[in-house]
Every structure is written in structure tokens, then in C-alpha cells.
Amino acid sequence: MVRSGIPGKETRPRDKAGVVFSILIPLLAAILLFVVIQAKLRGEQLPDFVIFVEALGFVVVILAGTWFLIRGVREHRESEERYRQMASHIEEIFWMLDAESKRVLEVNEAYETITGRTRRSLLDNPTSCEEIIHPEDRVHVLGKLDEATRTGKFDERFRITLPNGDVRWVRVHGFPMRNAAGKIWRLVGTAQDITEQKQAEDQVVKNLEIAESARAEADALRKATLSLTQDLHMDSVMEALLRSMEELVPYTSARVIVPEGGPHLLALGEREIPEQPKASPRYRPGHPLTLIADECPFLKRVLEEQKSVLLADTSKEKDWQTFNGHAHLRSWLSVPLKASDEYLGFLSIGHTDPNRYTPDHLRRAELLSIPAAAAIQNARLYSTADMYGSELQKRLVDLQEAETALAEVQETPGASRDKFEKVFRSSPIPFSITTLREGRFIDVNSAFERRYGYSRAEVLGRTVHELHMWCDPADRMWLTEQLRQGVAVRNKITWLRAKSGEIKLTVYSADRIHFDGQPCVLAVSEDTPEFDSRKAN
């Protein structure tokens, strides 16, 4: 079946016959007219039949011409109707404009759907199409359009503005129509609404940016956590923390502020950007920064609430100018440092520009604060352990000096006895001499009297069992067994009871000696810092 208006094989012979007929009839009429004219010129009389045929030919020519004219008009209208039906049911804009004046000559009904403006408004003002182009894209698009009038190529994506202010994205594609001389005299093409496509593309780009940001953030946190555990010295921890912070939150000033007792606070670590050139250590007023909470209501609130704080613009905080060392900062955020339920202080991060920080920056700082607090606590424990190890070493030295002096007493009782007495009595740590078998006190020094509250006279001749000094007698049994086997006891942690009943956590070291002809125990005992295993990270 052949579609209406589209000739098929069945119609082609009829069309050809019509064309031949339309040519032969005028040709025949022309021949007859020529014969008539020649006869008239020679003065000959033509038969009535010839005149009749001639007249009939002219009538047929007129009728045939009229018929072909009507047919051509009808086919043209049908073609236009088909074009309009096709154009009105398609979602893309079909357009045509004059290449020289750039005036729009034709546009279909999709123009109204996409632009929100009537076709009549465009046809009445053919250059009004320029006004719908978004102001930020207009210069570029019009420049490309002018270029297309010479090259015939136009393929652009840009924004248009609707009468209600909404913005849509369109893709416009055009190609040239040339006259007989090959010059571009028309540009025709299509315009498609790609708003949803552009939004989808933008969302994909946004998702990729979020994924990349998350990957970079995770990598920065991993590196920060690793760097915070490389060196347990506090200076190294502060350096690693503040440099890692720069990768997550941009700043011009960052500090780790910790309580120092009462209302006093100290900047345990601080870094400014740009950094000052490093020089030999020297006194600089205000460094490290010290603060007094009672002098700054804002700081006092931060300490009391122990919560994260974000100030997009510090000028809106009425008490900000009282925050010593921070008044020049216009954006600021703070995150508490907590480890094992203990408040260690807070991170202070600021920038000289307002509105630099967002909730996302605060979230990053909170993530970093977790390993940061653990690293600070570990650095403190490491520092305590380091100092404590030095103290233990000093105690062992004192114990060795006492043993050496005692050995000399056994060999040369005279002057060596005085030397032992001097070492024993003057030592700042508690010394005691007890019998190995019973634990009976033979002598103690002044440091022992101060620590346990007993006078020398109260303990001499009495046993540790009578005084109930060992909270766990099994520790005493283990100690004597070690000494009987010839093994010195070093830095044993145990609990000893003072005269007042107070239980003291004690580090205990002892050696087996011979004193006054019997096996004895020469021991030193001293306070040790309280240790909470939950704080060891």
C-alpha cells in the first residue's frame, strides 16, 4: 500500500503519460497556429475543419494548463500540511534564519513548549531569539552564530532563560543552505531541550567529586594516623598533628589548647601559615600562648560545654575579642580532644577570612581528633614512663652504692661503716634492712620514716607481718623465694600499707645481703604514678 502523497510504482506510468500529454498538446497547438499564420500570410482560405481543430487545441491547452496548475497547488498544500503535521508533533525546534540578517524566518510549535514564548512573538520580532539566551552565554553563542554564517557549522550547548526566570539547557545544531552561486543564504537546524541530560551529567560529575573527596579525605586521615604514631615524643606528635590538619582543613592558625590547672590553659602545640622561618630557640613573648578562662567568657563556655564549635564569622560573636591570640581570626572551629572519657583539651583552628568553614570542615576535624587525642595521651604516658624510668635508674644506683658500701663494711669495718651509714641515712628514697627469714626490721632511713609514717624506734625489732605492711603476703613470699635463689628483685609493683592505713602503690627493688652475720634484705621502695590500663592506646 502506498502512503498518501508519496508516489509508488503504480502511479509512475500515469504521471509520465500526463507529462507527455502536457507537452504534446501545446506542441500540436503551436504547429497548427504556425500553419494558420502561414496560410493567412499567403492569402489562402483555410478549411473550417482546420480552424475548428485549431480552436479546440487552444481550448484543450487552456484546460490542461489550468488542470496542471490546480494539481500543482494542491500537491504543494498537501506537502506543506505534511510538513506542519510532522513539525508540530516533534519535540525539537525546527528553525530557519537568514544568513545575512540573522533574522528568524521559520520556527515550529516546539519553540513555544521549550522557550515558553509564542511563535508569533518571534516572527514579529525575528531577532528576539537573542534575548532568550542566558546573559552569561550570549556573547559566546552569538559569536559562534556569526561564524556559522561563513562556515555553515553550528553545534552548541547553552542556557536559555524562560519568562518565569527558569533556566533550561538546549543543544542547537545547524547546517547551511546555499544558493546557485554556492553562497550560504540560509541556516536551518534543530534545537533540543537537554536540561534533564545536563542535570544528570552534573550529578555524575558531583558524585565523582564527592567520591574523590572522600578518597582523598580517607587517605589524609590514614597518613595522619600513621604519622601520629611514628614518634611518641610530644613535640613530634604536635608537629605531625598540625601538619596533617592542613590537608583536611585549611587554616592560617591552628593550636592544641590544654588545661594547665584551674582557669589556666596552654597552647601545647601551635602553627601559623605562612610559617615563620625557623631560628635557634629564643624567648618570644606570647609563645607558647597561655590563656585564662576567667578572662574570656567565650573560652569559658567552650571548656564547660566540651562540644564542637563552628563560627562562620567571628565578628558576630560578642565575646570574641576577649579570646587572647585569636582576635584576628574571622572564621573559627573547635573540636574537643577526648580519650578514655578524659577531656584533654581542644583543637583551635582559624582563618583570617570569614565564611571559610562549613560543617564538612568541622566533620573532618572531628575525625582527626580521635587519633589525635589518643596520640596526645600516649605521648603523655610515654613522657611519664621515660621520667619514671630515669627515676628507677637513680634508685638502682642508690641501691648499688649502698650495697657497695655494705660490702666494704664486711671487709674493713672501721671507716667503711661510716661510709655505709652516710649513704644509707642521706638517701632521698626509702631504705630498709630486714631479715630474710622473718622480715624483722634491723634498720630504716629517714625517707622510710617519712613515707610510711613510722619512726625508726617503732619498727626496729618488729616484723613486717606484725605491722601488716604487705597487703598481699604472697608478694612477700615470692620476693624472699627469689632472693633465696640468688635472683635480685627489680621494680616489682606491689601494694604496701603505711602506719595510717593508707595503701600505697609501690615500686620495690631488693637484694640479698649479709648484715651483722645473718642473711638480710636490703630494699628500696618508692611511690609510682597511678597507671590506668584503659588509657594505654
C-alpha distance (Angstrom), angle and dihedral (degrees) to the residues before:
residue distance angle dihedral
M1 . . .
V2 3.80 . .
R3 3.78 119.4 .
S4 3.80 117.3 -119.5
G5 3.78 113.7 -87.5
I6 3.78 93.7 13.9
P7 3.84 113.7 102.0
G8 3.78 117.3 -132.0
K9 3.76 133.7 -168.2
E10 3.83 92.3 -82.9
T11 3.80 93.0 59.9
R12 3.78 98.6 45.2
P13 3.89 97.9 81.2
R14 3.80 90.5 47.9
D15 3.78 90.8 49.7
K16 3.81 90.9 49.4
A17 3.82 91.8 48.7
G18 3.78 89.9 50.6
V19 3.78 90.9 52.0
V20 3.83 92.0 49.0
F21 3.79 90.7 46.5
S22 3.79 91.6 49.9
I23 3.80 89.7 53.0
L24 3.82 99.9 42.5
I25 3.82 97.3 49.0
P26 3.85 95.7 55.3
L27 3.81 88.7 42.6
L28 3.82 91.7 52.2
A29 3.82 90.6 46.2
A30 3.78 90.1 50.7
I31 3.84 91.5 51.5
L32 3.79 92.3 50.0
L33 3.80 90.7 47.6
F34 3.78 89.7 51.7
V35 3.83 91.0 51.0
V36 3.81 91.4 49.3
I37 3.78 92.9 50.3
Q38 3.83 92.7 48.6
A39 3.79 90.9 50.2
K40 3.78 92.5 49.7
L41 3.81 90.7 49.9
R42 3.79 90.5 54.4
G43 3.79 90.9 46.1
E44 3.75 93.8 -117.0
Q45 3.80 122.9 151.8
L46 3.80 112.8 -123.8
P47 3.76 121.8 -144.7
D48 3.79 117.3 -105.2
F49 3.77 89.6 -118.8
V50 3.78 91.8 61.0
I51 3.80 91.8 48.8
F52 3.79 90.1 48.3
V53 3.79 92.1 50.5
E54 3.77 89.8 47.4
A55 3.80 92.4 51.7
L56 3.78 91.5 45.0
G57 3.82 90.3 51.3
F58 3.77 91.5 54.1
V59 3.78 91.2 49.5
V60 3.81 90.8 49.5
V61 3.81 91.0 48.6
I62 3.80 91.4 51.0
L63 3.82 92.1 46.9
A64 3.81 93.2 45.6
G65 3.80 91.7 48.3
T66 3.77 90.8 49.5
W67 3.81 91.3 48.5
F68 3.81 93.4 50.3
L69 3.80 90.6 46.2
I70 3.81 91.9 52.2
R71 3.78 90.6 46.1
G72 3.81 92.4 50.2
V73 3.81 92.2 49.4
R74 3.81 90.7 48.7
E75 3.80 93.0 49.7
H76 3.79 90.9 47.7
R77 3.78 91.1 52.3
E78 3.79 91.3 47.3
S79 3.79 89.7 50.8
E80 3.80 91.3 50.0
E81 3.81 90.4 48.0
R82 3.78 91.4 51.8
Y83 3.81 89.6 49.5
R84 3.80 91.9 50.0
Q85 3.81 92.2 48.3
M86 3.79 91.1 50.2
A87 3.80 93.9 44.3
S88 3.80 94.4 46.2
H89 3.82 93.3 52.6
I90 3.80 98.0 47.6
E91 3.83 121.7 90.5
E92 3.80 95.3 -141.7
I93 3.76 124.7 83.6
F94 3.80 115.2 -113.4
W95 3.78 110.8 -156.6
M96 3.77 141.5 175.0
L97 3.77 128.4 -169.5
D98 3.76 138.1 177.3
A99 3.79 110.6 -101.0
E100 3.78 94.8 -145.1
S101 3.80 102.5 43.8
K102 3.82 96.1 24.0
R103 3.79 88.5 -136.1
V104 3.79 116.8 150.7
L105 3.78 110.9 -113.5
E106 3.78 101.9 178.1
V107 3.81 138.6 7.6
N108 3.82 132.6 169.1
E109 3.81 130.5 -125.8
A110 3.81 93.7 -92.1
Y111 3.80 85.8 76.8
E112 3.80 89.3 73.6
T113 3.83 93.1 48.6
I114 3.79 95.7 48.8
T115 3.82 102.4 36.2
G116 3.82 99.7 31.0
R117 3.83 90.0 -129.3
T118 3.80 130.3 109.1
R119 3.77 124.3 -105.5
R120 3.80 88.8 -128.4
S121 3.81 91.6 59.8
L122 3.80 89.4 54.6
L123 3.79 96.0 44.9
D124 3.80 91.2 47.0
N125 3.80 90.0 50.4
P126 3.84 105.9 24.7
T127 3.82 94.1 -176.4
S128 3.82 94.0 53.8
C129 3.80 88.5 94.0
E130 3.80 87.0 80.0
E131 3.81 90.5 62.8
I132 3.80 94.2 59.9
I133 3.81 92.1 59.5
H134 3.81 111.0 100.6
P135 3.83 110.0 -100.5
E136 3.82 92.0 -122.4
D137 3.82 91.6 54.3
R138 3.81 100.2 34.7
V139 3.81 100.4 90.7
H140 3.80 92.9 47.5
V141 3.83 94.8 46.4
L142 3.82 95.1 46.5
G143 3.80 89.2 48.4
K144 3.80 90.8 53.4
L145 3.82 90.4 46.4
D146 3.79 91.3 53.4
E147 3.79 88.9 49.5
A148 3.84 90.0 50.6
T149 3.82 91.7 59.2
R150 3.80 86.0 66.7
T151 3.80 102.5 33.5
G152 3.80 100.2 30.5
K153 3.84 90.7 -134.8
F154 3.79 122.5 117.8
D155 3.82 124.9 157.7
E156 3.80 115.5 148.6
R157 3.81 140.1 151.9
F158 3.79 115.0 -149.5
R159 3.80 144.7 142.7
I160 3.79 128.2 -93.5
T161 3.79 128.2 -164.1
L162 3.81 121.7 -131.1
P163 3.83 122.2 -145.3
N164 3.83 90.1 -105.5
G165 3.80 91.0 55.3
D166 3.82 97.2 -103.4
V167 3.79 117.6 138.8
R168 3.79 124.8 -136.2
W169 3.77 133.1 -177.2
V170 3.83 120.3 -129.8
R171 3.76 135.4 -177.6
V172 3.81 113.7 -145.5
H173 3.77 121.8 -165.3
G174 3.83 122.5 -176.0
F175 3.78 139.1 176.9
P176 3.82 134.0 -172.1
M177 3.79 134.3 -100.0
R178 3.82 113.0 -156.0
N179 3.82 130.7 -157.5
A180 3.79 125.6 -133.0
A181 3.79 90.2 -80.1
G182 3.79 91.0 56.3
K183 3.80 93.6 -110.5
I184 3.83 120.0 139.0
W185 3.79 106.5 -112.3
R186 3.81 100.6 157.9
L187 3.79 137.3 34.1
V188 3.80 117.3 -156.2
G189 3.74 130.4 176.9
T190 3.79 150.7 118.2
A191 3.80 137.2 -83.3
Q192 3.81 120.6 -154.1
D193 3.82 128.8 -165.4
I194 3.83 104.9 -123.6
T195 3.82 98.2 167.4
E196 3.81 94.7 121.0
Q197 3.80 91.3 44.7
K198 3.83 91.1 50.3
Q199 3.81 91.2 48.2
A200 3.80 89.9 50.8
E201 3.82 90.6 49.2
D202 3.81 91.2 48.3
Q203 3.81 90.2 49.3
V204 3.79 90.6 51.5
V205 3.81 90.2 50.5
K206 3.81 90.3 47.4
N207 3.81 91.9 49.6
L208 3.79 90.5 49.6
E209 3.81 90.1 50.2
I210 3.81 90.8 49.5
A211 3.80 90.9 49.1
E212 3.81 91.8 48.3
S213 3.81 91.0 46.7
A214 3.80 90.8 50.1
R215 3.80 90.8 48.8
A216 3.80 92.1 49.2
E217 3.80 90.6 46.0
A218 3.80 92.5 50.5
D219 3.80 90.5 47.5
A220 3.81 91.7 49.5
L221 3.82 91.2 49.3
R222 3.79 91.1 48.5
K223 3.80 91.5 50.9
A224 3.81 90.9 45.1
T225 3.80 92.8 51.0
L226 3.79 90.3 48.1
S227 3.81 93.8 48.2
L228 3.82 91.2 48.3
T229 3.80 90.6 59.3
Q230 3.82 98.5 44.0
D231 3.80 95.9 83.8
L232 3.81 124.6 18.6
H233 3.80 95.4 -159.6
M234 3.81 108.2 114.2
D235 3.81 94.8 -127.5
S236 3.80 90.6 55.3
V237 3.81 91.8 46.8
M238 3.82 91.1 52.5
E239 3.80 92.4 47.7
A240 3.80 92.7 49.6
L241 3.81 93.3 44.8
L242 3.80 96.8 50.5
R243 3.80 93.9 44.5
S244 3.81 91.7 48.0
M245 3.80 89.7 49.9
E246 3.81 90.5 59.8
E247 3.82 90.5 63.1
L248 3.81 91.7 54.8
V249 3.81 104.1 32.8
P250 3.83 122.0 23.9
Y251 3.79 111.9 -133.0
T252 3.77 145.4 162.0
S253 3.81 93.6 -153.3
A254 3.80 130.6 25.5
R255 3.79 129.0 172.6
V256 3.80 141.0 173.0
I257 3.80 105.1 -138.8
V258 3.81 119.1 -166.0
P259 3.83 133.9 179.8
E260 3.79 115.2 -102.8
G261 3.79 99.4 -170.6
G262 3.79 129.0 -61.7
P263 3.80 113.1 -2.0
H264 3.80 93.4 -23.4
L265 3.82 123.3 109.8
L266 3.79 134.5 -178.5
A267 3.80 133.9 -156.1
L268 3.79 97.4 -123.7
G269 3.81 89.6 -173.1
E270 3.82 132.0 7.3
R271 3.80 137.8 176.1
E272 3.80 132.6 -175.6
I273 3.81 127.3 -159.4
P274 2.94 120.2 -113.7
E275 3.79 88.0 39.2
Q276 3.76 120.5 -131.5
P277 3.80 114.9 -117.3
K278 3.78 110.6 -92.7
A279 3.77 115.2 -108.9
S280 3.79 136.7 170.6
P281 3.81 112.6 -66.2
R282 3.78 112.1 -84.0
Y283 3.76 138.9 154.5
R284 3.82 114.1 -81.3
P285 3.81 118.0 -179.2
G286 3.79 110.2 -118.7
H287 3.82 94.4 19.8
P288 2.88 118.4 141.5
L289 3.80 92.1 28.2
T290 3.81 115.4 -120.5
L291 3.79 123.3 -165.5
I292 3.79 138.2 -169.0
A293 3.80 113.0 -149.1
D294 3.81 93.7 -154.5
E295 3.80 89.9 63.1
C296 3.84 94.1 56.0
P297 3.84 119.0 49.2
F298 3.80 90.7 -167.6
L299 3.81 93.0 54.2
K300 3.79 90.2 45.9
R301 3.82 90.4 55.8
V302 3.81 91.1 50.0
L303 3.81 90.6 53.6
E304 3.79 94.6 45.3
E305 3.82 97.0 46.4
Q306 3.84 95.6 40.3
K307 3.83 90.7 -158.7
S308 3.79 136.4 127.4
V309 3.81 115.5 -86.4
L310 3.83 130.3 -161.5
L311 3.82 121.7 -171.2
A312 3.80 112.6 -178.0
D313 3.81 90.4 -174.6
T314 3.80 117.9 17.4
S315 3.81 92.0 -164.3
K316 3.81 86.9 77.4
E317 3.82 91.8 59.4
K318 3.81 106.0 89.6
D319 3.83 96.0 -153.8
W320 3.78 96.6 42.9
Q321 3.80 96.8 104.2
T322 3.82 89.8 61.5
F323 3.82 90.2 60.9
N324 3.81 99.5 103.3
G325 3.83 114.5 -133.9
H326 3.81 92.8 9.4
A327 3.82 105.0 70.2
H328 3.83 92.8 101.2
L329 3.82 93.0 57.7
R330 3.83 117.0 97.3
S331 3.83 99.1 -175.1
W332 3.79 121.5 40.9
L333 3.76 141.7 169.6
S334 3.78 133.0 -179.5
V335 3.80 133.0 -163.1
P336 3.83 124.6 -170.5
L337 3.80 119.3 -121.4
K338 3.80 111.5 -137.3
A339 3.79 130.9 167.5
S340 3.81 126.6 173.0
D341 3.82 89.0 -4.7
E342 3.81 89.9 -58.7
Y343 3.82 120.3 126.4
L344 3.80 107.3 -132.5
G345 3.83 99.0 174.2
F346 3.80 133.4 -88.3
L347 3.79 144.2 -79.4
S348 3.81 113.5 -111.7
I349 3.83 112.8 -159.1
G350 3.80 122.4 174.6
H351 3.79 144.6 167.1
T352 3.79 131.7 -158.7
D353 3.82 91.2 -133.3
P354 3.83 120.1 76.9
N355 3.81 122.6 -122.5
R356 3.80 94.1 21.4
Y357 3.80 96.3 127.5
T358 3.79 130.1 70.3
P359 3.81 133.2 -179.0
D360 3.81 86.6 -94.1
H361 3.82 90.6 61.6
L362 3.80 89.0 49.7
R363 3.81 90.5 50.8
R364 3.81 91.1 52.2
A365 3.79 91.8 50.0
E366 3.81 90.0 50.1
L367 3.80 90.4 52.7
L368 3.81 91.3 51.6
S369 3.81 92.3 46.0
I370 3.83 91.4 68.5
P371 3.83 97.9 63.8
A372 3.82 89.1 32.3
A373 3.82 93.2 59.1
A374 3.81 91.1 46.5
A375 3.82 90.8 49.7
I376 3.83 92.4 49.3
Q377 3.80 91.6 49.9
N378 3.80 91.8 46.8
A379 3.81 90.2 49.1
R380 3.80 89.5 53.1
L381 3.81 91.4 48.7
Y382 3.79 89.8 47.3
S383 3.81 90.9 50.4
T384 3.81 90.7 48.6
A385 3.79 91.5 47.7
D386 3.81 90.6 48.2
M387 3.80 92.7 51.7
Y388 3.77 90.9 42.2
G389 3.81 90.8 51.5
S390 3.81 89.3 52.9
E391 3.80 90.2 51.2
L392 3.79 91.7 49.1
Q393 3.77 89.5 50.8
K394 3.81 89.8 53.4
R395 3.82 90.5 50.2
L396 3.78 91.1 51.4
V397 3.81 89.4 50.3
D398 3.82 89.7 52.2
L399 3.79 89.8 48.8
Q400 3.78 91.6 50.5
E401 3.80 91.4 48.8
A402 3.79 89.8 51.8
E403 3.82 91.3 48.6
T404 3.79 91.3 48.4
A405 3.79 91.6 49.8
L406 3.81 90.3 47.2
A407 3.81 91.4 50.9
E408 3.78 89.4 53.2
V409 3.79 89.4 51.4
Q410 3.79 89.9 58.0
E411 3.82 90.5 52.8
T412 3.84 101.2 38.1
P413 3.82 110.0 15.2
G414 3.83 97.8 -170.9
A415 3.80 116.7 68.2
S416 3.80 92.7 6.6
R417 3.81 90.3 62.9
D418 3.78 89.1 58.6
K419 3.81 90.6 48.3
F420 3.81 91.7 52.4
E421 3.78 91.3 47.9
K422 3.80 90.3 51.5
V423 3.84 93.4 50.4
F424 3.80 92.6 42.9
R425 3.80 97.6 46.6
S426 3.82 99.2 39.8
S427 3.81 98.2 48.1
P428 3.87 113.0 116.8
I429 3.80 90.4 -143.3
P430 3.80 126.0 74.0
F431 3.84 113.3 -91.5
S432 3.78 125.6 -173.2
I433 3.80 136.5 175.8
T434 3.81 116.9 -155.7
T435 3.79 133.6 166.5
L436 3.77 113.2 -96.2
R437 3.79 95.7 -134.5
E438 3.81 103.3 43.9
G439 3.77 103.5 15.2
R440 3.83 90.8 -124.4
F441 3.79 114.8 165.6
I442 3.80 115.3 -114.3
D443 3.80 97.6 169.3
V444 3.83 143.3 -12.6
N445 3.80 132.5 -173.7
S446 3.80 131.8 -128.2
A447 3.83 93.6 -95.7
F448 3.82 88.2 58.0
E449 3.81 90.6 51.6
R450 3.81 91.3 51.4
R451 3.79 95.0 48.4
Y452 3.78 100.2 45.5
G453 3.80 100.4 29.5
Y454 3.83 95.4 -125.3
S455 3.77 123.0 123.6
R456 3.79 117.6 -129.9
A457 3.78 90.7 -110.8
E458 3.85 91.3 53.6
V459 3.80 94.6 58.7
L460 3.81 104.8 34.2
G461 3.80 109.7 105.6
R462 3.79 93.9 11.9
T463 3.81 126.7 102.3
V464 3.77 129.5 -123.4
H465 3.80 87.3 -116.7
E466 3.78 92.7 57.1
L467 3.78 90.3 51.2
H468 3.84 91.5 43.6
M469 3.80 89.9 -134.1
W470 3.81 98.1 150.7
C471 3.80 110.5 71.8
D472 3.78 89.2 -164.3
P473 3.83 111.1 36.3
A474 3.81 88.6 -166.2
D475 3.81 88.3 70.2
R476 3.82 89.5 56.3
M477 3.82 91.2 48.5
W478 3.80 91.1 50.0
L479 3.81 90.8 48.9
T480 3.82 94.8 51.8
E481 3.81 91.3 45.8
Q482 3.80 90.3 54.0
L483 3.78 92.1 49.6
R484 3.84 92.7 47.3
Q485 3.79 87.2 56.0
G486 3.79 90.1 52.7
V487 3.82 95.0 -108.5
A488 3.81 116.3 136.3
V489 3.83 116.3 -134.1
R490 3.77 114.8 -128.5
N491 3.84 128.8 -172.9
K492 3.77 97.1 -20.8
I493 3.83 110.4 177.7
T494 3.80 111.2 -138.0
W495 3.81 143.1 142.1
L496 3.83 121.0 -104.1
R497 3.80 127.5 -175.6
A498 3.83 122.3 -131.1
K499 3.80 125.3 -147.7
S500 3.83 90.3 -97.1
G501 3.81 90.0 57.0
E502 3.81 92.7 -107.7
I503 3.80 112.9 146.7
K504 3.80 111.8 -133.7
L505 3.77 125.4 -160.9
T506 3.78 101.8 -132.4
V507 3.77 139.4 -171.1
Y508 3.80 106.9 -145.1
S509 3.82 130.7 -164.1
A510 3.82 125.6 176.1
D511 3.82 143.9 172.0
R512 3.79 131.9 -164.0
I513 3.81 113.3 -114.4
H514 3.81 140.1 166.8
F515 3.76 112.7 -117.5
D516 3.78 125.6 171.9
G517 3.79 89.2 -8.4
Q518 3.81 98.9 -55.8
P519 3.85 136.2 91.5
C520 3.81 109.9 -95.0
V521 3.77 141.8 170.2
L522 3.81 120.0 -116.4
A523 3.84 104.8 -161.7
V524 3.78 139.6 176.0
S525 3.80 121.8 -160.8
E526 3.78 129.4 -178.3
D527 3.79 142.7 164.9
T528 3.77 117.7 -82.6
P529 3.84 124.5 -160.3
E530 3.80 114.5 -98.2
F531 3.78 109.6 -98.6
D532 3.79 124.0 -152.0
S533 3.80 112.2 -166.4
R534 3.83 91.0 -157.5
K535 3.80 89.0 68.7
A536 3.78 94.2 57.7
N537 3.80 106.0 99.6
